[in-house]
Amino acid sequence: MKKLLFVYNPHSGKGRIGDSLSDILCTFTGAGYNVTAHPTSYARDGENFIKQHAKEFNLVVVGGGDGMLHELFCGLIGSGTEVPCGYIPAGTINDFASSLNIPKSPKKAAKTAVSENYRTVDAGLWNGNIFSYVSAFGMFTDVGYSTDQKMKNALGPFAYYLDVLKEMDIKNLHNSSVHASLQVNGEVYEDDFIFALAGNTRFVAGLTSLIPEDASMEDGLLDYAFVRTPKSLPELDKIRNTLLTRSFDPDVIISGKASSLTVKTDKPVKWTLDGELGGEVDTADISVIKSAVKIAVS
């Protein structure tokens, strides 16, 4: 009989995995799998368990938010195996699931996980640390790891948007500004930036507007966008227009694709990896891991 490892965070979202656990397990066993379930109890528990045991299974599925997905990628890639995987989204935002059209219903996502319909997607490396879909710094990026879990459960995406709306004025934008040098594709861009990302995703914090329109998760390239600090109200209006139209104006946003890039800042800044605190550094070397993970999709 085929063997399936199911690792889940019982606290993600509003405990949606726990409420649907019976349906999920029945779906797995109904598809012919002998299931081992492992609820996580501390940070990186899932990553460590997957890294140690992935090779013993035919399929690894995780349930939880983007943090749990991060642990899936780190665990699978760290295990050195090519075991396929599935994802049952149960977090507040679920950017990765939105990018791949994985159902948000736990029961439907469980059916997708055992469908054997796979896509092979890229991942990233940030100073040697694996991330599944995004690395970023600047305003808004600390909301995922600084907002209390109970508040995120109660407010959902609104907890994120509150901070976005609160900070979108010239004074707060300058307070969030970081002077940085971006080295990419043989070019060097030096300026003040309020936000920067590099990754493989079509959504960040539930928004598509911060992602280049031709972003891909499987082209062997990172998509990047660096938002310059506005020096005037007209420049701020250009940024707002970009958020509405996704027509990136190079005067205010540097964007493109690359297999690797280096970011140097004039002081250590906090980076987020997949919505979790990645570290505080003044130099970040970011590169793509091509065809990193085979994951079930609808």
C-alpha positions as a printed NumPy array, in Angstrom:
array([[  0.   ,   0.   ,   0.   ],
       [  1.18 ,   3.527,  -0.764],
       [  2.304,   5.589,   2.216],
       [  1.355,   9.223,   2.862],
       [  2.815,  11.568,   5.48 ],
       [  0.438,  14.3  ,   6.598],
       [  2.048,  17.109,   8.608],
       [ -0.272,  19.867,   9.787],
       [ -0.401,  22.928,  12.007],
       [ -3.512,  22.582,  14.2  ],
       [ -3.439,  26.319,  15.013],
       [ -3.399,  27.799,  11.491],
       [ -6.275,  30.041,  10.536],
       [ -9.175,  29.235,  12.853],
       [ -8.219,  25.614,  13.398],
       [ -9.721,  24.648,  10.045],
       [ -7.512,  21.563,   9.694],
       [ -8.671,  20.162,  13.04 ],
       [-12.312,  20.742,  12.131],
       [-11.847,  18.901,   8.824],
       [ -9.355,  16.265,   9.967],
       [-11.744,  13.322,   9.609],
       [-12.72 ,  14.293,   6.052],
       [ -9.08 ,  14.823,   5.105],
       [ -7.91 ,  11.465,   6.436],
       [-10.857,   9.647,   4.833],
       [ -9.97 ,  11.25 ,   1.506],
       [ -6.379,  10.054,   1.822],
       [ -7.271,   6.494,   2.819],
       [ -9.988,   6.377,   0.155],
       [ -7.278,   7.093,  -2.425],
       [ -5.399,   3.998,  -1.275],
       [ -2.873,   5.514,   1.127],
       [ -1.713,   4.305,   4.513],
       [ -1.536,   7.608,   6.418],
       [  0.846,   8.821,   9.108],
       [ -0.339,  12.095,  10.682],
       [  2.003,  14.45 ,  12.51 ],
       [  0.563,  17.618,  14.16 ],
       [  3.285,  20.203,  14.72 ],
       [  3.949,  21.546,  18.202],
       [  6.823,  24.027,  17.81 ],
       [  8.572,  26.153,  15.19 ],
       [ 10.278,  24.061,  12.451],
       [  8.825,  20.846,  13.876],
       [  7.261,  20.058,  10.493],
       [ 10.428,  20.915,   8.578],
       [ 12.567,  18.654,  10.76 ],
       [ 10.091,  15.773,  10.656],
       [  9.766,  15.943,   6.869],
       [ 13.527,  16.197,   6.411],
       [ 14.039,  13.054,   8.519],
       [ 11.177,  10.924,   7.181],
       [ 10.205,  12.058,   3.642],
       [ 12.147,   9.224,   2.008],
       [  9.91 ,   6.689,   3.789],
       [  6.757,   7.894,   1.991],
       [  5.264,   8.048,  -1.503],
       [  3.596,  11.416,  -0.876],
       [  4.045,  14.207,   1.673],
       [  1.12 ,  16.556,   2.356],
       [  1.056,  19.533,   4.705],
       [ -1.846,  21.504,   6.109],
       [ -1.576,  25.04 ,   7.424],
       [ -0.609,  28.547,   6.373],
       [  2.278,  29.857,   4.312],
       [  4.625,  29.146,   7.228],
       [  3.737,  25.462,   7.066],
       [  4.332,  25.52 ,   3.323],
       [  7.735,  27.07 ,   3.991],
       [  8.544,  24.125,   6.267],
       [  7.4  ,  21.694,   3.557],
       [  9.82 ,  23.131,   0.99 ],
       [ 12.695,  23.332,   3.471],
       [ 12.062,  19.786,   4.664],
       [ 11.674,  18.225,   1.221],
       [ 14.641,  19.983,  -0.359],
       [ 16.72 ,  19.332,   2.737],
       [ 15.859,  15.625,   2.642],
       [ 17.483,  15.253,  -0.773],
       [ 14.538,  13.181,  -2.032],
       [ 12.173,  13.872,  -4.939],
       [  8.981,  12.779,  -3.185],
       [  5.924,  14.613,  -4.573],
       [  3.823,  16.692,  -2.223],
       [  0.446,  18.287,  -1.652],
       [ -0.791,  21.314,   0.248],
       [ -3.992,  21.971,   2.185],
       [ -4.135,  25.75 ,   2.776],
       [ -5.529,  26.783,   6.139],
       [ -3.823,  30.078,   6.92 ],
       [ -4.928,  33.682,   6.876],
       [ -3.857,  34.635,   3.351],
       [ -2.627,  31.488,   1.513],
       [ -0.696,  33.285,  -1.233],
       [  0.914,  30.139,  -2.615],
       [ -2.402,  28.304,  -2.928],
       [ -3.894,  31.296,  -4.727],
       [ -0.961,  31.338,  -7.134],
       [ -1.538,  27.686,  -8.102],
       [ -5.352,  27.679,  -7.8  ],
       [ -5.237,  25.062,  -5.043],
       [ -8.718,  24.923,  -3.45 ],
       [ -9.19 ,  26.7  ,  -0.124],
       [-11.695,  24.092,   1.066],
       [ -9.759,  21.506,   3.142],
       [-11.746,  18.58 ,   1.724],
       [-11.291,  19.73 ,  -1.899],
       [ -7.612,  20.463,  -1.281],
       [ -7.183,  16.952,   0.14 ],
       [ -8.683,  15.505,  -3.048],
       [ -6.29 ,  17.651,  -5.081],
       [ -3.333,  16.435,  -3.003],
       [ -3.996,  12.796,  -3.978],
       [ -4.998,  13.549,  -7.579],
       [ -1.489,  12.779,  -8.922],
       [ -1.786,  15.88 , -11.112],
       [  1.547,  17.599, -10.483],
       [  3.38 ,  20.771, -11.397],
       [  7.081,  21.211, -10.746],
       [  7.725,  24.652,  -9.28 ],
       [ 10.825,  26.659,  -8.452],
       [ 11.953,  27.752,  -5.005],
       [ 14.481,  30.297,  -3.801],
       [ 17.603,  30.698,  -1.709],
       [ 18.15 ,  33.752,   0.496],
       [ 21.669,  33.801,   1.976],
       [ 21.591,  30.016,   1.787],
       [ 18.136,  29.719,   3.389],
       [ 15.343,  28.092,   1.379],
       [ 12.074,  29.93 ,   0.761],
       [  9.065,  28.589,  -1.083],
       [  7.701,  31.679,  -2.798],
       [  8.858,  35.105,  -1.604],
       [ 11.654,  37.052,   0.084],
       [ 11.   ,  40.711,   0.857],
       [ 11.854,  43.729,   2.976],
       [ 10.298,  47.102,   3.654],
       [  6.928,  48.372,   4.749],
       [  4.106,  45.867,   5.19 ],
       [  6.491,  42.893,   5.26 ],
       [  6.619,  42.474,   9.038],
       [  2.844,  42.193,   9.402],
       [  2.849,  38.424,   8.861],
       [  5.175,  37.662,  11.76 ],
       [  4.424,  40.639,  14.058],
       [  0.617,  40.391,  14.059],
       [ -0.762,  38.221,  16.837],
       [ -2.15 ,  34.903,  15.538],
       [ -5.505,  35.432,  17.285],
       [ -5.843,  38.84 ,  15.621],
       [ -4.998,  37.374,  12.213],
       [ -7.596,  34.65 ,  12.784],
       [-10.224,  37.218,  13.73 ],
       [ -9.484,  39.849,  11.069],
       [ -8.149,  37.692,   8.237],
       [ -6.57 ,  39.695,   5.388],
       [ -7.903,  42.877,   6.96 ],
       [ -5.11 ,  42.654,   9.562],
       [ -2.648,  43.046,   6.709],
       [ -4.498,  45.756,   4.835],
       [ -4.875,  47.883,   7.98 ],
       [ -1.126,  48.372,   8.061],
       [ -0.954,  49.041,   4.318],
       [ -3.599,  51.757,   4.471],
       [ -2.175,  53.268,   7.653],
       [  1.299,  53.735,   6.187],
       [  0.426,  54.921,   2.669],
       [  1.387,  58.576,   3.052],
       [  4.6  ,  60.477,   2.364],
       [  5.727,  60.782,   6.011],
       [  5.284,  57.11 ,   6.876],
       [  6.758,  55.999,   3.557],
       [  9.943,  57.951,   4.277],
       [ 10.091,  56.472,   7.787],
       [ 10.043,  53.022,   6.15 ],
       [ 12.624,  53.926,   3.518],
       [ 15.828,  51.897,   3.105],
       [ 18.842,  52.976,   1.055],
       [ 19.926,  49.99 ,  -1.008],
       [ 21.962,  48.841,  -3.967],
       [ 20.399,  46.219,  -6.243],
       [ 22.813,  44.217,  -8.411],
       [ 20.933,  42.244, -11.057],
       [ 21.446,  41.165, -14.69 ],
       [ 24.742,  43.064, -14.93 ],
       [ 23.169,  46.341, -13.767],
       [ 23.413,  48.225, -10.472],
       [ 20.5  ,  50.323,  -9.166],
       [ 21.103,  52.461,  -6.078],
       [ 18.242,  54.365,  -4.491],
       [ 15.933,  54.618,  -1.496],
       [ 13.242,  51.923,  -1.447],
       [ 10.108,  51.434,   0.633],
       [  9.486,  47.848,  -0.446],
       [ 11.33 ,  45.086,  -2.267],
       [ 10.576,  41.495,  -3.176],
       [ 12.123,  38.643,  -5.11 ],
       [ 10.45 ,  35.291,  -5.518],
       [  8.145,  32.946,  -7.397],
       [  4.542,  33.918,  -6.745],
       [  1.54 ,  35.692,  -8.189],
       [  0.236,  36.959,  -4.835],
       [  1.753,  38.712,  -1.81 ],
       [ -0.499,  39.29 ,   1.236],
       [ -3.448,  38.412,  -0.987],
       [ -2.526,  41.139,  -3.496],
       [ -1.508,  40.723,  -7.132],
       [ -0.62 ,  44.374,  -7.614],
       [  2.921,  44.095,  -6.197],
       [  3.864,  41.244,  -8.543],
       [  4.995,  41.67 , -12.185],
       [  2.167,  40.605, -14.474],
       [  4.256,  37.989, -16.299],
       [  5.424,  36.34 , -13.062],
       [  5.938,  32.59 , -13.292],
       [  6.6  ,  29.897, -10.697],
       [  8.325,  27.476, -13.049],
       [ 10.547,  29.391, -15.493],
       [ 13.806,  29.024, -13.551],
       [ 13.857,  32.762, -12.808],
       [ 13.003,  34.993,  -9.866],
       [ 10.541,  37.831, -10.361],
       [ 11.585,  41.001,  -8.56 ],
       [ 10.034,  44.393,  -7.814],
       [ 11.716,  47.238,  -5.912],
       [  9.509,  50.227,  -5.09 ],
       [ 11.414,  53.504,  -4.939],
       [ 10.693,  55.9  ,  -2.076],
       [  8.441,  58.643,  -3.468],
       [  9.937,  62.129,  -3.228],
       [  6.731,  63.964,  -4.054],
       [  2.969,  63.512,  -4.113],
       [  2.979,  62.9  ,  -7.909],
       [  5.429,  60.022,  -7.406],
       [  3.218,  58.626,  -4.642],
       [  0.29 ,  58.836,  -7.058],
       [  2.332,  56.838,  -9.603],
       [  2.845,  54.11 ,  -6.996],
       [ -0.858,  54.059,  -6.159],
       [ -1.652,  53.863,  -9.878],
       [  0.681,  50.876, -10.18 ],
       [ -1.141,  49.125,  -7.352],
       [ -4.371,  49.628,  -9.254],
       [ -3.211,  48.841, -12.809],
       [ -0.054,  46.667, -12.436],
       [  1.544,  48.842, -15.112],
       [  4.987,  49.172, -13.539],
       [  6.497,  52.602, -14.162],
       [ 10.331,  52.304, -14.039],
       [ 10.498,  55.784, -12.516],
       [  8.977,  54.379,  -9.329],
       [  9.397,  50.575,  -9.545],
       [ 12.379,  48.533, -10.742],
       [ 11.158,  45.109, -11.87 ],
       [ 12.19 ,  42.164, -13.978],
       [ 13.386,  38.55 , -13.953],
       [ 16.735,  37.054, -12.979],
       [ 18.262,  33.789, -11.845],
       [ 20.061,  35.627,  -9.04 ],
       [ 20.465,  39.074,  -7.515],
       [ 22.288,  40.774,  -4.658],
       [ 20.88 ,  43.479,  -2.386],
       [ 23.111,  45.611,  -0.168],
       [ 21.601,  48.076,   2.316],
       [ 23.28 ,  50.874,   4.284],
       [ 22.173,  49.227,   7.543],
       [ 20.842,  45.805,   8.553],
       [ 17.164,  45.407,   7.6  ],
       [ 14.632,  42.743,   8.443],
       [ 13.677,  40.388,   5.61 ],
       [ 10.649,  38.158,   5.524],
       [ 10.752,  34.699,   3.952],
       [  7.294,  33.341,   3.11 ],
       [  5.702,  35.662,   5.668],
       [  8.052,  34.653,   8.488],
       [ 11.061,  36.571,   9.823],
       [ 14.073,  35.431,   7.809],
       [ 16.789,  37.547,   9.404],
       [ 18.243,  41.035,   9.727],
       [ 21.165,  41.638,   7.354],
       [ 22.843,  44.321,   5.237],
       [ 23.647,  41.968,   2.329],
       [ 21.291,  39.429,   0.766],
       [ 22.285,  37.047,  -2.018],
       [ 19.14 ,  35.603,  -3.587],
       [ 18.958,  32.896,  -6.231],
       [ 16.474,  30.473,  -7.745],
       [ 16.297,  26.714,  -7.156],
       [ 14.916,  25.53 , -10.484],
       [ 12.317,  22.719, -10.486],
       [ 12.632,  22.35 ,  -6.729],
       [  9.36 ,  20.646,  -5.759],
       [  6.69 ,  18.561,  -7.486],
       [  3.327,  19.61 ,  -6.027],
       [ -0.241,  18.488,  -6.678],
       [ -2.574,  21.071,  -8.244],
       [ -6.157,  21.099,  -9.433]])
